[in-house]
């Protein structure tokens, strides 16, 4: 009997040891898996590091590339395109002006009435979809459709029979080679348009001909892109604005430059002594940019590899997809997110607005994070610590993007002598130099709707410039530069019977 009891006791002890060993083994394996995931995160943090020293190197690189782009065509990754806009709105403009905003599958028409003295802007706006067949048909059909819509819009508010020529600002958000303030040649279509007979043809002229056919006494007085419109809208409200940046789905910047600094176009004269330059800064590149393996793969798999490198690191089109790629790698190296979800292999499954929602989830259990992971990426029921990991990934990617955008802005200020570098010696401001107030217009959902992005950008501006200089630099949020800004440019160029720009 004693032997039986002993045998049972030994059996129970062995079973208990086995169970304990299994539990300990699972814990050890779990710790190892978690350690691998933490290692991936640490590697990401190190690769995305944006120290002040590194950001200042990016600032210098941006300024150098701007100089190079102004010196010669093709001399820089930055195109530094001439816009021929040499007269920004001052707020003193009076009259009724129109705008057409064409940049996607919808177009908008606007009417703005100005009363001088920086009067409040309350534009009348109508939006219309473009029939799909017109996006791939003949240019004449497209512009006749737009001209008819403009005619009906004008008819609701003004006399279409008036002998007074109405002025129109035309925002055309496609690649264009500008030839004057009111003309430009289409380089190529994007965004689903494929009207072959329009490529390498003058854009504003095609619209003007359609307006004439319709019998509408309206002249296309300016042809601009949305970034230039943002600068115009900002300058209308604040004369200290020197540059404009759009940070949304895509990104771009433009600024006011002295004509004598535009070396690639020697003999350029403007009555104002300056001109707006469209940087196309999304294509900026420098070895100082903190690039990761995820950026490299994203670029290689994109429709435009080795192009728009800066945009792919800072704009809303790409941030969510970078986060997706990091989560995918963690899923492949560990089961912390459960079995690898097939949705993680689909590019752009995780859109940036959803990434921002996860990043800014302040609920104790991170319920928004859990919902988005489940609904969008098919990753259900993960523990809280894994959800916290996702929030941290979003933070690292967003912080890098915002700080690089800030460095880009300071690069522009450095190029035009508004970064305070003339008043800094050994890191201290000189009291004998008075800093001028400098304002930058910013538009785009990434900045206006993503609080953490905005806060990181401002933090970086302060760090790069130093508090003494940064307090003189102001970010002004604008809304609808592509529409209202174009109408304001039509107004600011309304007194020009001939172009103020000459080549000698």
JORAHU-V745662 format. One record per residue. RES is the residue in one small letter. PHI is phi in degrees with one decimal (999 if undefined). PSI is psi in whole degrees, -180 to 180 (999 if undefined). D_CENTER is the distance of its C-alpha to the mean C-alpha in whole Angstrom. Layout:
[[RES,PHI,PSI,D_CENTER] [RES,PHI,PSI,D_CENTER]]
This chain:
[[x,999,-43,83] [x,-60.8,-38,82] [x,-66.4,-37,80] [x,-63.7,-47,78] [x,-60.7,-43,77] [x,-61.7,-43,76] [x,-62.4,-42,74] [x,-62.9,-44,72] [x,-61.4,-43,71] [x,-63.7,-42,70] [x,-60.3,-45,68] [x,-62.9,-41,66] [x,-63.9,-43,66] [x,-63.2,-44,64] [x,-61.3,-43,62] [x,-63.2,-41,61] [x,-64.5,-39,60] [x,-63.8,-47,58] [x,-60.6,-45,56] [x,-60.7,-41,55] [x,-63.4,-41,54] [x,-63.3,-44,52] [x,-62.6,-47,50] [x,-62.4,-41,50] [x,-61.1,-43,49] [x,-62.6,-43,46] [x,-63.3,-42,45] [x,-62.4,-46,45] [x,-63.8,-39,43] [x,-62.7,-42,41] [x,-64.5,-40,40] [x,-63.4,-43,40] [x,-63.3,-44,37] [x,-64.1,-37,35] [x,-62.8,-38,36] [x,-64.6,-43,34] [x,-64.4,-44,31] [x,-62.9,-35,31] [x,-64.1,-39,31] [x,-63.6,-42,28] [x,-63.8,-44,26] [x,-62.5,-41,27] [x,-61.4,-41,26] [x,-62.7,-46,23] [x,-59.8,-43,23] [x,-67.5,-39,25] [x,-69.8,-29,22] [x,-95.4,7,19] [x,-59.0,129,21] [x,-126.5,74,19] [x,-66.3,162,22] [x,-60.2,-39,22] [x,-60.1,-43,24] [x,-68.4,-41,21] [x,-62.0,-38,19] [x,-66.6,-32,21] [x,-66.5,-39,21] [x,-65.6,-41,18] [x,-56.1,-51,18] [x,-61.8,-41,21] [x,-64.7,-40,19] [x,-61.6,-46,16] [x,-63.3,-41,19] [x,-63.8,-45,21] [x,-64.9,-34,19] [x,-63.9,-46,18] [x,-57.4,-47,22] [x,-63.9,-41,23] [x,-67.6,-29,20] [x,-80.1,-22,22] [x,-78.9,-37,26] [x,-157.4,152,26] [x,-66.1,129,24] [x,78.0,8,23] [x,-81.3,-5,24] [x,-152.9,160,20] [x,-65.1,-26,17] [x,-81.8,125,15] [x,-72.6,-30,17] [x,47.9,62,17] [x,-79.3,137,18] [x,-74.0,135,20] [x,-103.4,-17,19] [x,65.5,10,23] [x,-83.4,108,22] [x,-117.1,12,24] [x,-147.2,101,25] [x,-87.6,151,22] [x,-58.1,140,23] [x,-108.1,-13,26] [x,100.0,-9,27] [x,-92.2,-2,30] [x,-64.9,143,29] [x,-132.5,148,32] [x,124.8,-175,32] [x,-110.8,129,31] [x,-135.1,154,28] [x,-119.4,160,26] [x,-143.4,149,22] [x,-125.1,126,21] [x,-115.2,106,18] [x,-118.7,113,18] [x,-154.6,11,15] [x,-171.6,-153,16] [x,-78.6,-8,19] [x,-121.2,156,20] [x,-130.6,157,20] [x,-123.6,146,21] [x,-119.6,141,23] [x,-134.4,153,24] [x,-131.1,127,26] [x,-125.8,129,26] [x,-107.4,122,29] [x,-110.7,138,29] [x,-117.8,14,32] [x,78.7,174,31] [x,53.1,44,31] [x,48.1,51,27] [x,-62.3,154,29] [x,-61.4,146,27] [x,-104.9,123,24] [x,-137.6,72,25] [x,-69.8,147,25] [x,-83.3,132,26] [x,-133.9,138,24] [x,-133.2,141,25] [x,-120.2,141,23] [x,-137.0,141,24] [x,-76.2,151,24] [x,-96.3,122,25] [x,-53.4,137,28] [x,-55.7,-37,27] [x,-66.5,-25,30] [x,-76.2,-17,28] [x,-78.8,-13,25] [x,-130.6,9,27] [x,-94.5,-129,30] [x,-102.0,147,31] [x,-62.1,-37,29] [x,-61.1,-40,32] [x,-65.8,-42,32] [x,-61.9,-51,28] [x,-72.7,-28,28] [x,-65.9,-39,32] [x,-63.0,-45,30] [x,-66.0,-42,27] [x,-62.8,-40,30] [x,-62.6,-41,32] [x,-64.7,-42,30] [x,-62.2,-42,29] [x,-58.9,-47,33] [x,-65.4,-36,33] [x,-66.4,-46,31] [x,-63.3,-40,33] [x,-60.3,-30,36] [x,-71.0,-26,35] [x,-117.5,-32,35] [x,-135.6,175,36] [x,-84.3,123,39] [x,-76.2,-15,38] [x,-90.7,-2,41] [x,-59.4,137,41] [x,-72.2,-14,41] [x,-77.7,125,39] [x,-71.1,126,36] [x,-84.1,143,32] [x,-105.0,138,29] [x,-123.6,130,26] [x,-95.0,128,22] [x,-113.7,109,21] [x,-91.9,118,17] [x,-124.9,100,17] [x,-92.2,59,14] [x,-134.3,159,15] [x,-60.7,121,16] [x,-134.6,141,19] [x,-94.7,104,21] [x,-70.3,135,22] [x,-115.0,-19,25] [x,-161.7,179,26] [x,-63.7,-22,24] [x,-121.9,19,25] [x,-150.9,152,25] [x,-169.2,153,23] [x,-101.8,129,24] [x,-67.3,126,22] [x,-83.9,-50,21] [x,-161.9,157,21] [x,-86.7,153,20] [x,-138.9,-176,17] [x,58.9,34,16] [x,91.6,-5,20] [x,-84.2,143,22] [x,-152.8,59,24] [x,-93.8,99,27] [x,-64.2,-37,28] [x,-74.1,-2,30] [x,-98.2,-21,27] [x,-63.5,134,26] [x,66.6,21,27] [x,-112.6,160,28] [x,-76.3,125,27] [x,-76.5,-55,25] [x,-61.7,-34,26] [x,-63.3,-38,29] [x,-65.5,-40,29] [x,-67.7,-42,28] [x,-60.6,-41,30] [x,-63.6,-39,33] [x,-66.7,-39,32] [x,-63.4,-40,33] [x,-65.4,-44,36] [x,-59.9,-34,37] [x,-79.5,-14,37] [x,81.3,24,38] [x,-97.9,120,36] [x,-79.8,79,36] [x,-140.6,137,32] [x,-117.0,133,31] [x,-75.6,105,27] [x,-95.9,-22,27] [x,-143.6,144,23] [x,-122.2,117,21] [x,-138.6,171,17] [x,-105.1,175,14] [x,-65.4,-31,11] [x,-68.4,-41,10] [x,-65.5,-38,14] [x,-61.6,-38,14] [x,-63.9,-42,12] [x,-62.3,-43,14] [x,-62.9,-45,18] [x,-63.1,-43,17] [x,-62.9,-43,17] [x,-68.5,-30,20] [x,-59.2,-40,22] [x,-87.8,-26,22] [x,-146.9,110,22] [x,-68.6,-12,23] [x,-85.5,-1,22] [x,-73.4,127,18] [x,-116.1,-12,18] [x,-153.5,162,14] [x,-137.4,142,11] [x,-132.0,134,7] [x,-107.9,125,5] [x,-129.3,89,3] [x,-134.5,-130,4] [x,-60.1,-43,6] [x,-114.8,-175,4] [x,-148.5,147,2] [x,-161.5,168,6] [x,-148.0,152,9] [x,-141.7,166,12] [x,-158.8,169,15] [x,-90.9,124,19] [x,-122.6,147,21] [x,-67.7,139,25] [x,-65.9,-30,26] [x,-72.1,-10,29] [x,-90.7,-8,26] [x,-90.3,80,25] [x,-67.0,-32,28] [x,-68.4,-9,27] [x,-129.1,64,28] [x,-62.9,143,31] [x,89.0,6,33] [x,-76.6,124,30] [x,-123.2,135,31] [x,-130.7,149,30] [x,-64.9,-26,32] [x,-87.0,-16,29] [x,82.3,5,29] [x,-147.1,176,25] [x,-158.6,149,22] [x,-77.8,130,18] [x,-110.4,127,17] [x,-88.9,110,14] [x,-74.2,-32,13] [x,52.4,54,11] [x,-72.6,-9,10] [x,-59.4,-23,8] [x,-91.9,2,12] [x,-58.4,142,13] [x,-146.5,147,15] [x,-155.6,149,18] [x,-66.8,-14,21] [x,-81.8,-10,20] [x,-70.3,133,17] [x,-78.2,90,18] [x,-94.1,140,18] [x,-110.3,172,20] [x,-63.5,-29,22] [x,-68.9,-39,20] [x,-63.0,-42,17] [x,-63.4,-44,20] [x,-68.4,-41,21] [x,-58.6,-45,17] [x,-63.8,-46,17] [x,-63.0,-33,21] [x,-91.2,-1,20] [x,-82.2,163,17] [x,-67.7,-17,18] [x,-130.0,66,17] [x,-60.3,148,18] [x,61.3,26,18] [x,-137.3,148,15] [x,55.8,43,11] [x,-61.4,-42,13] [x,-67.3,-43,10] [x,-59.4,-39,7] [x,-70.2,-13,10] [x,-102.0,-18,10] [x,-127.0,-10,7] [x,-98.2,161,5] [x,-64.7,-21,7] [x,-62.3,-32,8] [x,-115.2,-22,10] [x,-59.9,-44,11] [x,-61.3,-36,14] [x,-73.1,-31,15] [x,-63.6,-44,16] [x,-61.0,-43,18] [x,-56.8,-43,20] [x,-65.2,-36,21] [x,-68.2,-45,22] [x,-62.0,-39,24] [x,-60.2,-47,25] [x,-62.9,-42,27] [x,-62.8,-39,28] [x,-66.1,-36,30] [x,-73.1,-26,31] [x,-97.9,-9,33] [x,-158.9,160,34] [x,-99.0,25,35] [x,-61.1,-26,33] [x,-103.1,14,31] [x,81.1,-165,34] [x,-58.2,148,35] [x,-63.8,121,32] [x,-75.5,136,30] [x,-64.2,-26,30] [x,-68.0,-22,26] [x,-67.5,-17,25] [x,-89.1,-4,25] [x,-93.1,117,23] [x,-58.0,141,20] [x,62.0,23,17] [x,-65.2,-40,20] [x,-95.7,105,18] [x,-79.5,153,15] [x,-60.4,-39,12] [x,-58.0,-35,14] [x,-72.1,-38,17] [x,-60.4,-44,16] [x,-62.6,-39,15] [x,-62.8,-39,18] [x,-67.7,-44,20] [x,-60.1,-38,19] [x,-100.4,14,20] [x,-69.7,114,23] [x,-108.1,15,26] [x,-74.8,147,29] [x,-56.3,-39,32] [x,-97.6,7,32] [x,52.0,55,28] [x,-68.1,-33,29] [x,-64.8,-42,25] [x,-59.7,-47,25] [x,-61.1,-43,28] [x,-64.8,-45,27] [x,-67.8,-41,24] [x,-61.3,-40,26] [x,-72.7,-50,28] [x,-74.3,-36,27] [x,-97.3,-43,24] [x,-106.4,1,25] [x,56.7,44,29] [x,-118.2,93,30] [x,-93.7,159,32] [x,52.6,52,34] [x,-98.9,152,33] [x,-67.1,163,34] [x,-59.6,-39,33] [x,-66.3,-29,32] [x,-72.6,-36,30] [x,-64.6,-40,28] [x,-62.5,-35,27] [x,-62.5,-42,27] [x,-62.2,-43,24] [x,-60.1,-40,22] [x,-66.2,-39,23] [x,-60.8,-47,21] [x,-58.4,-40,18] [x,-64.8,-45,18] [x,-62.4,-45,18] [x,-67.2,-42,15] [x,-69.6,-42,13] [x,-61.0,-45,15] [x,-59.5,-47,14] [x,-60.1,-48,10] [x,-64.8,-41,11] [x,-70.3,-34,13] [x,-69.2,-38,12] [x,-61.0,-41,9] [x,-61.9,-41,12] [x,-62.9,-38,14] [x,-61.5,-44,12] [x,-62.0,-45,12] [x,-66.1,-32,16] [x,-59.4,-42,16] [x,-63.9,-46,16] [x,-61.5,-37,18] [x,-63.9,-42,20] [x,-60.3,-37,20] [x,-101.0,13,22] [x,73.4,29,24] [x,-115.4,19,22] [x,-99.5,1,22] [x,80.4,5,25] [x,-64.3,-26,27] [x,-71.4,-17,30] [x,-111.0,19,31] [x,-120.4,128,30] [x,-134.0,121,33] [x,57.2,33,34] [x,83.9,3,31] [x,-118.4,144,33] [x,-76.7,145,32] [x,-92.3,131,35] [x,-73.9,-16,36] [x,-86.7,-1,37] [x,-117.7,123,34] [x,-92.6,123,32] [x,-75.2,137,28] [x,-86.3,144,27] [x,-62.8,132,24] [x,-131.0,126,21] [x,-117.8,145,18] [x,-125.3,127,14] [x,-83.2,133,13] [x,-129.2,135,10] [x,-137.2,154,8] [x,126.0,143,6] [x,-65.7,-29,8] [x,-62.8,-38,7] [x,-82.9,-44,9] [x,-78.3,-29,11] [x,-111.0,-7,13] [x,-112.7,95,13] [x,-58.3,-46,15] [x,-64.4,-39,16] [x,-60.5,-47,12] [x,-62.0,-43,13] [x,-65.8,-41,16] [x,-65.4,-37,15] [x,-64.0,-47,13] [x,-64.3,-40,16] [x,-59.2,-44,19] [x,-67.7,-39,17] [x,-57.2,-45,17] [x,-63.2,-41,21] [x,-68.8,-42,22] [x,-70.8,-46,21] [x,-82.7,-26,22] [x,85.9,147,25] [x,-60.2,-37,26] [x,-63.5,-36,28] [x,-85.1,-42,25] [x,-59.3,-30,22] [x,-68.7,-14,24] [x,-92.8,-7,24] [x,-105.0,124,20] [x,-119.6,135,19] [x,-97.4,124,15] [x,-111.3,122,15] [x,-81.8,130,14] [x,-115.5,165,14] [x,-139.4,124,14] [x,72.6,47,14] [x,-62.2,-33,14] [x,-67.5,-25,14] [x,-103.2,-70,17] [x,-61.6,-39,19] [x,-60.4,-38,17] [x,-66.6,-40,19] [x,-64.0,-38,22] [x,-65.7,-36,22] [x,-68.7,-36,22] [x,-60.0,-39,25] [x,-68.4,-44,27] [x,-70.3,-18,26] [x,-105.8,13,27] [x,-70.6,-26,30] [x,-88.2,1,33] [x,-94.2,106,32] [x,-76.2,-30,35] [x,-127.7,160,34] [x,-62.1,137,31] [x,-75.7,-7,31] [x,-101.2,129,30] [x,-127.4,151,33] [x,-110.7,127,33] [x,-116.0,999,36]]
